[in-house]
Amino acid sequence: TATGALRVVLEHDLDAVDTAVRDALKAEGFGVLTEIDVEATLRSRLGDTEADEVGPTRILGACNPGLAHRALMTQRDVAMLLPCNVVLRGSGSGRTEVSFADPGDMVAVAGDTLADVAAEARERLTRVVAALGG
């Protein structure tokens, strides 16, 4: 079964945390392939009320090419779970929550054939959380 997300709450605004997250990911061999400003997207598509309900939220699609390659060579359908999502949520009080999708969720979908790749990815993301102060 899925083990859930890795989380840390930082005493900085979303933009400062975004920079720190990207730096910590880079130190573990991850790059950010995609970025979605959820609040701006909702504001442009649904309106201010819906965007305000969600608040400042950014989704970063992070990828470690070596781990992604290993996973894809083991189970091609894992592509549906790539890249790894990192969610940044600003609280408005100068705090930002950072959540990382647990790579163990890949195993829940693809079976035990990806256990070693998921374990290594989780170890790396755990070090990212620790580097951020969590």
C-alpha positions as CSV (number, residue, x, y, z in Angstrom):
1,T,0.0,0.0,0.0
2,A,1.0,3.6,-0.5
3,T,3.0,5.1,2.4
4,G,2.0,8.7,1.9
5,A,3.9,11.9,1.4
6,L,7.1,13.2,2.9
7,R,6.5,16.6,4.5
8,V,8.2,19.6,6.0
9,V,7.0,23.0,7.0
10,L,9.4,25.9,6.7
11,E,9.2,29.4,8.2
12,H,9.7,31.2,4.8
13,D,7.4,32.4,2.0
14,L,6.7,30.2,-1.0
15,D,9.2,31.9,-3.3
16,A,12.1,31.5,-0.9
17,V,11.1,27.9,-0.2
18,D,10.8,27.2,-4.0
19,T,14.5,28.2,-4.4
20,A,15.6,26.0,-1.4
21,V,13.6,23.0,-2.7
22,R,15.1,23.3,-6.2
23,D,18.6,23.5,-4.7
24,A,18.1,20.5,-2.4
25,L,16.6,18.5,-5.2
26,K,19.6,19.3,-7.4
27,A,22.0,18.2,-4.7
28,E,20.2,14.7,-4.9
29,G,20.3,14.5,-8.7
30,F,16.8,15.7,-9.4
31,G,15.8,18.4,-11.9
32,V,12.5,20.2,-12.1
33,L,10.8,19.4,-15.5
34,T,7.4,21.0,-14.9
35,E,5.9,23.7,-12.8
36,I,2.2,24.5,-12.2
37,D,1.0,27.6,-10.4
38,V,-2.2,26.1,-9.1
39,E,-3.6,29.3,-7.7
40,A,-3.0,31.3,-10.9
41,T,-4.4,28.5,-13.0
42,L,-7.6,28.4,-10.9
43,R,-7.9,32.2,-10.9
44,S,-7.7,32.3,-14.7
45,R,-10.0,29.4,-15.3
46,L,-12.5,29.5,-12.5
47,G,-12.2,32.9,-10.8
48,D,-10.9,34.6,-7.7
49,T,-13.1,32.8,-5.1
50,E,-11.9,29.3,-6.1
51,A,-8.3,30.5,-6.3
52,D,-8.5,32.2,-2.9
53,E,-9.9,29.0,-1.4
54,V,-6.8,27.0,-2.5
55,G,-4.3,29.7,-1.8
56,P,-0.7,29.9,-3.0
57,T,0.1,26.4,-4.3
58,R,2.8,25.3,-6.7
59,I,3.4,21.8,-8.1
60,L,7.0,21.0,-9.2
61,G,7.5,17.9,-11.4
62,A,10.9,16.6,-10.2
63,C,12.9,13.9,-12.0
64,N,16.1,12.0,-11.3
65,P,17.1,10.8,-14.8
66,G,19.0,7.7,-13.6
67,L,16.3,6.6,-11.3
68,A,13.6,7.3,-13.9
69,H,15.6,5.2,-16.5
70,R,15.9,2.3,-14.1
71,A,12.2,2.4,-13.2
72,L,11.2,2.6,-16.9
73,M,13.4,-0.4,-17.8
74,T,11.8,-2.4,-15.1
75,Q,8.2,-1.4,-15.6
76,R,7.3,0.8,-18.6
77,D,3.9,1.7,-17.2
78,V,5.6,3.6,-14.3
79,A,5.8,6.5,-16.8
80,M,2.3,7.3,-15.7
81,L,3.7,8.2,-12.2
82,L,6.6,10.3,-13.5
83,P,7.8,12.9,-12.7
84,C,7.7,12.9,-8.9
85,N,5.4,15.7,-7.7
86,V,6.5,18.2,-5.1
87,V,3.8,20.4,-3.7
88,L,4.5,23.8,-2.1
89,R,1.6,25.4,-0.2
90,G,2.0,28.9,1.2
91,S,0.0,29.6,4.4
92,G,-0.2,33.3,4.2
93,S,1.6,33.6,7.6
94,G,5.1,33.3,6.1
95,R,5.1,29.5,6.4
96,T,5.2,27.1,3.5
97,E,4.4,23.3,3.6
98,V,6.4,21.2,1.2
99,S,5.1,17.7,0.4
100,F,6.9,15.1,-1.7
101,A,5.0,12.2,-3.3
102,D,6.4,9.0,-1.8
103,P,8.1,6.9,-4.5
104,G,6.9,3.9,-2.6
105,D,3.6,4.6,-4.3
106,M,5.2,3.4,-7.5
107,V,5.5,0.0,-5.9
108,A,1.9,0.0,-4.9
109,V,1.0,0.4,-8.6
110,A,3.7,-1.5,-10.3
111,G,4.4,-4.3,-7.8
112,D,7.6,-5.2,-6.1
113,T,9.7,-5.1,-9.2
114,L,10.4,-1.4,-8.5
115,A,11.0,-1.7,-4.8
116,D,14.8,-1.0,-5.1
117,V,14.3,2.1,-7.3
118,A,11.5,3.4,-5.1
119,A,13.6,2.8,-1.9
120,E,16.6,4.8,-3.4
121,A,14.3,7.6,-4.6
122,R,12.7,7.8,-1.1
123,E,16.1,7.9,0.5
124,R,17.1,10.8,-1.7
125,L,13.9,12.7,-1.1
126,T,14.2,12.1,2.6
127,R,17.7,13.8,2.4
128,V,16.0,16.7,0.6
129,V,13.5,17.0,3.4
130,A,16.4,16.9,5.9
131,A,18.4,19.5,3.9
132,L,15.3,21.8,4.1
133,G,15.2,21.5,7.9
134,G,12.6,18.8,8.3
